[in-house]
Structure formats: C-alpha cells, structure tokens
C-alpha cells in the first residue's frame, strides 16, 4: 500500500501491495455548517461522546446526514504555524475542536507467482481481491492484506485433495472489510466507537466470522472439497492522524516521509521462513498479532504488501520506485503528487522481475544467508 497524509496520504497494495492517497476532510478556510470530525479539547482526550459522534462525525454515504451546528457555536481558530482554518465549537461548559481527519484513496495491483497477469480488481465474488494466494481489500479508512500459505496446495490426507490455499485468506479479508463497514453504519454499535477502533480486535472478529463460515461450508460439502488452510494477515486503520496496525506473520508495512523510511515493521516468524499464521493446525491466534500506532502527517507515503514485495525488494528499491512516481511534482499545498495505482503496478512488476531472477540479490537471500541456508536470487 502506498499512502500520503494531510492533503494526501497514499497507500498502495502490490504483489500484493496497496496504494492510498489521504486527504483531510476539512481544509477549507470557510466556516462549515457541518463538522466532519469532532474531538474533545480536554487534556489527553480526543474522543467525542457517542451521541455527538453519531450525529456529527463522518462523510460516509452509509451514514445519516451530518447534523447542522448552530452558527453561534462556531468560532474560527487557526492551527499552529500556518495551518488551515478549522472551526471550534463551544457547547455549555464543554469545548470541542474539529481535528484534522484524513481518508485513503487507494490503488492496488498484484501478479500471481505462477502467472504474469496483472490483477487490480475483484472478480466480484468477495469484497476482497484475490491474486494467487494473496488477497487484499482497500477502503476509505483502512486496508488489509493476507497471504495464504501455499504449502496447503500440496496437502493430501484423509481424503482431502489439494485444498485451495487462497480461500481462507480471501474470506478473512472479505470479513475484515465487512467488520470495518460496521463503523460507517449508524445502526451498528461500532458506529459509536468510531475513533477507538482497534485493528487487532477487527482481526479477531474477522477471523472468528471466517472460521464460522468455513465450518458451515465444511458441513455442507463433500470431504474432497473441505476448506482447510492457513494465512498471514495485516490490517491498517486510519483514524485522524494515527495509522493503527495489526500484523500477524510476514506481511510488511513501511511509511515514507520526505523520501526517507520512518517506520518499518519486522516479519513475525517462529523460525526462518515459518511465519505466524491463522488457520488449520496453527496454535497462533489474532491475540498474537503485533500492534503499532504511528502518527502520520500530510505527504507521508505508506507501502503495505505481502512477503512477495518485501522478500524481493529492499527498502531502497521501494523508495526508488516512489521517487520515480513522484517525479518532482507537487501541488499548491506542497504535498507530493502520486498516482497510487501507477505506483502499485510499478512495485508489482519490479517485485515480479526480482522473483524470477536467479542471480540478483534479494532480502530473502540475505535472510537465508544469515540463517546458514544457501539461496540465491529472488523468491
């Protein structure tokens, strides 16, 4: 995923990677009659009461119209330095300020390991997009990627013949999308706690729902078509100026600011090439996921992908592709101009090229060497 915050936070999904642009919902110098996002100005508190949040927060099409704030409650204040004008609301003894809020505009691309076909859109069967064993989803406020363990494609026992290793990851990302949609729906309890969303809890609920679906389907079909498998997973959710991340396994995420990587997670493994995973026969669970909260600013770029990206591209390779995509272009607010779809595709093709090169150096080769395994080329 590639993302840019402030006027643009990009996130891109490639080989399985996603690209995203984020834009503040309220950067106009005009005083709005509706407030997209409201938070307490009390010390260490950034949350609004559920009732106020329900009527004022969000521009989602699934929500009820914003409530109109009486003009006498509005006072224009300026952010520190040269920030845009934002409204302050005073209601009785409480004071609220509309905090800067961002959204994700994403581009995504993937190339299956055994194919050269570029995949960018869903086949319509799920809300997630499938690409070989990799699957992803993108939303206005979140994105996720899961990598089905390909070894399940060779599994044969007790009449179970070649299960689809991509199916569990496809269903997991679909369920995560559905779970996150609840935060946009005023009829759901999740809507009241929009700002407190925890990606680890989203992963937990998504996994529980996925396993319930698999159990029901396993009862309804013959043994030879049983749903078995396991998958890694990463979910990132954007709330105001925070990117909240839950990762289980070897999917990757990095944040680039001013063409320098300021955040990069490490793969979560039991041993070399044996990642944490959810599913059949695994003792790992969503509670074991790594959790990160990263403050993001306008112009940041976020790259998220499966190990197909991070096993084949060094960090400097990713930054190089970002620089090529930026090409020195900036808008009137000095934010970097990036086409997330173009960047997603360029990362996908570069990772695919490395994976087929038996002579080049790759991150996977470097890790194998450190573990005393002989390996050359991409993965």
C-alpha positions as CSV (number, residue, x, y, z in Angstrom):
1,X,0.0,0.0,0.0
2,X,1.2,3.5,-0.6
3,X,-0.2,6.4,1.2
4,X,0.2,10.1,1.7
5,X,-1.4,12.1,4.6
6,X,-2.6,15.6,5.2
7,X,-3.9,16.7,1.8
8,X,-2.8,13.3,0.6
9,X,-1.9,10.1,2.4
10,X,-1.2,7.4,-0.2
11,X,-1.4,3.6,0.4
12,X,-0.8,1.1,-2.3
13,X,-1.2,-2.7,-2.4
14,X,1.3,-4.6,-4.5
15,X,2.4,-8.1,-5.4
16,X,0.2,-7.8,-3.2
17,X,0.8,-4.1,-2.5
18,X,-1.7,-1.3,-2.0
19,X,-1.5,2.4,-2.7
20,X,-3.5,5.1,-0.9
21,X,-3.9,8.8,-1.0
22,X,-5.4,10.5,2.0
23,X,-6.9,13.9,2.1
24,X,-8.1,16.0,5.1
25,X,-11.9,16.1,5.2
26,X,-11.8,19.7,6.2
27,X,-9.1,22.0,4.9
28,X,-11.3,24.8,3.6
29,X,-10.9,28.3,5.0
30,X,-14.6,28.7,5.1
31,X,-16.6,28.0,8.3
32,X,-18.7,24.9,7.6
33,X,-22.2,24.4,8.9
34,X,-21.4,20.8,9.4
35,X,-18.4,19.4,11.2
36,X,-16.9,16.2,9.7
37,X,-14.9,15.2,12.8
38,X,-15.1,16.4,16.3
39,X,-12.9,15.8,19.4
40,X,-12.7,16.9,23.0
41,X,-10.1,19.5,23.7
42,X,-9.8,18.2,27.3
43,X,-6.2,17.1,28.2
44,X,-5.2,13.7,26.7
45,X,-8.7,13.2,25.3
46,X,-9.5,13.1,21.6
47,X,-12.8,11.3,21.6
48,X,-16.3,12.7,21.3
49,X,-19.3,11.3,23.3
50,X,-21.1,8.6,21.3
51,X,-24.3,10.7,20.9
52,X,-22.4,13.6,19.5
53,X,-20.2,11.4,17.3
54,X,-23.2,9.7,15.8
55,X,-24.7,12.9,14.5
56,X,-21.6,14.8,13.6
57,X,-18.8,12.5,12.5
58,X,-18.0,11.1,9.1
59,X,-19.0,11.8,5.5
60,X,-19.7,8.1,4.6
61,X,-22.6,7.5,2.3
62,X,-23.8,4.8,4.7
63,X,-24.3,7.3,7.5
64,X,-27.2,9.6,8.2
65,X,-26.7,13.2,7.1
66,X,-24.5,15.4,9.3
67,X,-26.2,17.5,11.9
68,X,-26.0,21.2,11.4
69,X,-24.1,23.1,14.1
70,X,-25.7,26.5,15.0
71,X,-23.6,29.3,13.7
72,X,-23.3,30.9,17.2
73,X,-21.4,27.8,18.3
74,X,-18.7,28.3,15.7
75,X,-15.6,30.3,16.2
76,X,-12.8,30.3,13.7
77,X,-9.3,29.3,15.1
78,X,-6.1,28.7,13.3
79,X,-3.8,25.7,13.8
80,X,-0.3,26.4,15.0
81,X,2.0,27.8,12.3
82,X,0.3,28.3,9.0
83,X,-2.3,25.5,9.2
84,X,-5.8,25.9,7.7
85,X,-8.7,27.4,9.5
86,X,-10.8,25.0,11.5
87,X,-14.0,25.6,13.5
88,X,-14.1,25.4,17.3
89,X,-17.4,24.5,18.9
90,X,-18.4,25.6,22.4
91,X,-21.4,23.8,23.9
92,X,-22.2,24.8,27.5
93,X,-19.1,24.0,29.7
94,X,-17.5,21.8,27.1
95,X,-15.3,22.8,24.3
96,X,-14.8,20.8,21.1
97,X,-12.4,21.3,18.2
98,X,-12.7,19.8,14.7
99,X,-9.4,17.8,14.3
100,X,-7.8,17.2,11.0
101,X,-9.1,14.0,9.5
102,X,-7.8,12.0,6.5
103,X,-9.2,9.5,4.1
104,X,-7.5,6.9,2.0
105,X,-7.8,6.8,-1.8
106,X,-6.2,3.6,-2.9
107,X,-4.7,1.9,-5.9
108,X,-3.9,-1.8,-5.9
109,X,-2.1,-4.4,-8.0
110,X,-0.8,-7.9,-7.8
111,X,0.8,-10.6,-10.0
112,X,0.4,-14.3,-9.1
113,X,3.5,-16.3,-8.6
114,X,2.7,-18.7,-11.4
115,X,1.4,-16.1,-13.8
116,X,2.3,-12.8,-15.5
117,X,-1.2,-11.4,-15.4
118,X,-1.6,-8.1,-13.5
119,X,-4.6,-8.1,-11.2
120,X,-6.1,-4.9,-10.0
121,X,-9.8,-5.5,-9.4
122,X,-12.0,-8.1,-7.7
123,X,-13.8,-10.9,-9.6
124,X,-17.0,-9.9,-7.8
125,X,-17.2,-13.0,-5.6
126,X,-16.0,-11.2,-2.4
127,X,-15.3,-7.7,-1.2
128,X,-11.6,-8.7,-1.1
129,X,-9.4,-9.0,-4.2
130,X,-7.6,-12.3,-4.9
131,X,-4.2,-12.7,-6.5
132,X,-2.8,-16.2,-6.3
133,X,-2.6,-17.0,-2.6
134,X,-2.5,-13.2,-1.8
135,X,-5.7,-11.3,-1.1
136,X,-6.3,-7.7,-0.1
137,X,-9.0,-5.1,0.5
138,X,-9.0,-1.3,0.4
139,X,-11.4,1.2,2.0
140,X,-11.6,4.9,2.5
141,X,-10.2,4.5,6.0
142,X,-8.4,1.1,6.0
143,X,-6.6,-1.6,4.1
144,X,-5.6,-5.1,4.6
145,X,-3.5,-7.9,3.0
146,X,-3.4,-11.6,3.7
147,X,-1.1,-14.3,2.3
148,X,-2.4,-17.8,2.1
149,X,0.3,-20.5,2.9
150,X,0.9,-22.2,-0.5
151,X,2.1,-25.5,1.1
152,X,-1.6,-26.3,1.6
153,X,-1.9,-26.8,-2.1
154,X,0.1,-30.0,-1.7
155,X,-1.8,-31.3,1.3
156,X,-3.4,-34.7,1.0
157,X,-4.7,-36.7,3.9
158,X,-7.9,-38.3,5.0
159,X,-9.5,-37.8,1.6
160,X,-8.7,-34.0,1.5
161,X,-7.4,-33.4,-2.0
162,X,-5.5,-30.2,-2.9
163,X,-7.4,-27.6,-0.9
164,X,-7.3,-24.0,-2.2
165,X,-4.6,-22.3,-0.2
166,X,-6.0,-18.9,-1.2
167,X,-9.6,-19.4,0.0
168,X,-9.0,-18.8,3.8
169,X,-7.1,-15.6,3.1
170,X,-9.8,-14.4,0.7
171,X,-12.5,-15.0,3.2
172,X,-10.5,-13.4,6.0
173,X,-10.0,-10.1,4.1
174,X,-13.7,-10.1,3.0
175,X,-14.8,-10.5,6.6
176,X,-12.4,-7.7,7.7
177,X,-13.9,-5.4,5.1
178,X,-17.4,-6.2,6.4
179,X,-16.4,-5.7,10.0
180,X,-14.9,-2.3,9.3
181,X,-18.1,-1.3,7.4
182,X,-20.0,-1.5,10.7
183,X,-18.2,1.6,11.9
184,X,-19.8,3.5,9.0
185,X,-23.3,2.3,9.8
186,X,-25.3,4.3,12.4
187,X,-27.5,1.3,13.1
188,X,-24.4,-0.7,14.4
189,X,-22.9,-0.3,17.9
190,X,-19.5,0.0,16.3
191,X,-20.5,3.4,15.0
192,X,-20.5,4.8,18.5
193,X,-16.8,4.0,19.0
194,X,-15.6,5.0,15.5
195,X,-12.4,6.7,16.8
196,X,-11.5,3.9,19.2
197,X,-11.3,1.1,16.6
198,X,-8.6,-1.5,17.3
199,X,-7.2,-3.4,14.3
200,X,-6.3,-6.4,16.4
201,X,-10.0,-6.6,17.5
202,X,-11.0,-6.3,13.9
203,X,-8.7,-9.1,13.0
204,X,-10.1,-11.2,15.9
205,X,-13.7,-10.7,14.9
206,X,-12.9,-11.2,11.2
207,X,-11.1,-14.5,11.9
208,X,-14.0,-15.8,14.1
209,X,-16.5,-15.0,11.4
210,X,-14.3,-16.6,8.7
211,X,-13.9,-19.8,10.7
212,X,-17.7,-19.9,11.4
213,X,-18.3,-19.7,7.7
214,X,-15.7,-22.3,6.9
215,X,-17.3,-24.7,9.5
216,X,-20.7,-24.3,7.9
217,X,-19.4,-24.8,4.4
218,X,-17.4,-27.9,5.5
219,X,-20.6,-29.5,6.8
220,X,-22.4,-28.8,3.5
221,X,-19.8,-30.1,1.0
222,X,-18.1,-33.4,0.4
223,X,-14.8,-34.2,2.1
224,X,-12.8,-33.9,-1.0
225,X,-13.6,-30.2,-1.1
226,X,-13.1,-29.4,2.5
227,X,-11.9,-25.8,3.4
228,X,-8.5,-26.1,5.0
229,X,-5.5,-23.8,5.0
230,X,-3.8,-21.0,6.9
231,X,-2.8,-17.4,6.2
232,X,-0.8,-14.5,7.4
233,X,-2.6,-11.1,7.8
234,X,-2.1,-7.4,8.2
235,X,-4.7,-4.7,8.8
236,X,-4.1,-1.0,9.0
237,X,-6.8,1.5,10.0
238,X,-6.6,5.3,9.7
239,X,-8.2,7.5,12.4
240,X,-7.5,11.2,12.4
241,X,-3.6,11.4,12.3
242,X,-3.0,7.9,13.5
243,X,-2.3,4.8,11.4
244,X,-3.2,1.8,13.6
245,X,-1.6,-1.5,12.5
246,X,-2.1,-5.2,13.5
247,X,0.2,-7.7,11.8
248,X,0.4,-11.5,12.2
249,X,3.1,-13.1,10.1
250,X,5.4,-11.9,7.4
251,X,3.3,-9.2,5.6
252,X,5.0,-5.8,5.6
253,X,4.3,-2.1,6.0
254,X,6.6,0.9,5.8
255,X,5.9,4.7,6.0
256,X,8.0,7.0,3.8
257,X,8.3,10.7,4.7
258,X,10.3,13.1,2.6
259,X,11.7,10.1,0.7
260,X,13.0,8.5,3.9
261,X,11.6,5.5,5.6
262,X,10.5,6.5,9.1
263,X,8.7,3.2,10.0
264,X,9.1,-0.4,9.0
265,X,7.7,-3.5,10.8
266,X,9.7,-6.7,11.1
267,X,8.3,-10.0,10.0
268,X,6.8,-12.2,12.8
269,X,8.1,-15.7,12.5
270,X,8.7,-18.8,14.6
271,X,11.8,-19.6,12.6
272,X,13.2,-18.9,9.2
273,X,10.5,-18.9,6.5
274,X,7.9,-20.1,9.1
275,X,5.7,-17.2,9.8
276,X,3.0,-16.8,12.4
277,X,-0.3,-17.8,10.7
278,X,-4.0,-18.3,11.3
279,X,-5.9,-21.4,10.3
280,X,-5.9,-25.2,10.2
281,X,-3.4,-26.8,12.7
282,X,-2.0,-23.5,13.9
283,X,-1.7,-22.5,17.5
284,X,-1.3,-18.8,16.6
285,X,-4.3,-16.5,17.2
286,X,-5.2,-12.9,16.4
287,X,-4.2,-12.0,20.0
288,X,-0.6,-12.8,19.0
289,X,-0.5,-10.1,16.4
290,X,2.0,-7.2,16.6
291,X,0.3,-3.8,17.1
292,X,1.7,-0.5,16.1
293,X,0.3,3.1,16.2
294,X,2.1,5.5,14.0
295,X,1.5,9.3,13.8
296,X,1.2,10.3,10.2
297,X,1.4,13.7,8.6
298,X,0.5,15.3,5.3
299,X,2.6,14.0,2.5
300,X,3.5,10.6,4.1
301,X,3.6,7.6,1.9
302,X,2.6,4.2,3.2
303,X,3.5,0.9,1.5
304,X,1.9,-2.3,2.5
305,X,2.4,-5.7,0.9
306,X,2.7,-9.4,1.3
307,X,6.1,-11.1,1.5
308,X,6.0,-11.1,-2.3
309,X,7.0,-7.5,-2.0
310,X,9.3,-7.4,1.0
311,X,11.1,-10.7,0.1
312,X,12.1,-9.3,-3.3
313,X,12.5,-5.6,-2.8
314,X,14.9,-3.9,-0.4
315,X,13.7,-0.7,1.3
316,X,15.8,1.4,-1.0
317,X,14.2,-0.3,-4.0
318,X,10.8,0.8,-2.7
319,X,11.9,4.3,-2.1
320,X,13.4,4.4,-5.6
321,X,10.0,3.5,-7.1
322,X,8.3,6.1,-5.0
323,X,10.8,8.8,-6.3
324,X,10.1,7.7,-9.9
325,X,6.4,8.0,-9.3
326,X,6.7,11.4,-7.6
327,X,8.9,12.8,-10.4
328,X,9.3,16.1,-8.6
329,X,5.6,17.0,-8.9
330,X,3.9,18.9,-6.1
331,X,0.5,20.6,-5.7
332,X,-0.3,24.1,-4.4
333,X,-0.1,22.8,-0.8
334,X,3.4,21.3,-1.3
335,X,2.0,17.8,-0.9
336,X,3.6,15.2,-3.1
337,X,1.5,14.2,-6.1
338,X,1.3,10.4,-6.5
339,X,-0.9,8.2,-8.6
340,X,-1.3,5.3,-6.2
341,X,-2.4,2.9,-8.9
342,X,0.7,3.6,-11.0
343,X,2.9,3.2,-8.0
344,X,1.2,-0.1,-7.0
345,X,1.7,-1.5,-10.5
346,X,5.3,-0.4,-10.7
347,X,6.1,-2.1,-7.4
348,X,4.3,-5.3,-8.5
349,X,6.2,-5.5,-11.8
350,X,9.6,-4.8,-10.1
351,X,8.9,-7.5,-7.4
352,X,7.8,-10.0,-10.0
353,X,11.0,-9.3,-12.0
354,X,13.2,-9.9,-9.0
355,X,11.4,-13.1,-8.1
356,X,12.3,-14.6,-11.5
357,X,15.9,-13.6,-11.3
358,X,18.2,-16.3,-10.0
359,X,21.3,-14.2,-10.0
360,X,20.1,-10.9,-8.2
361,X,20.4,-10.1,-4.6
362,X,17.2,-10.0,-2.6
363,X,16.1,-9.5,1.0
364,X,15.1,-13.2,1.2
365,X,18.5,-14.3,0.0
366,X,20.1,-12.1,2.7
367,X,18.0,-13.6,5.5
368,X,18.6,-17.1,4.3
369,X,22.4,-16.5,4.3
370,X,22.2,-15.2,7.9
371,X,20.4,-18.4,8.9
372,X,23.1,-20.5,7.1
373,X,20.9,-21.5,4.2
374,X,22.2,-21.4,0.7
375,X,19.9,-19.4,-1.5
376,X,20.4,-17.1,-4.5
377,X,18.1,-14.7,-6.3
378,X,14.6,-13.6,-5.6
379,X,11.8,-15.6,-4.1
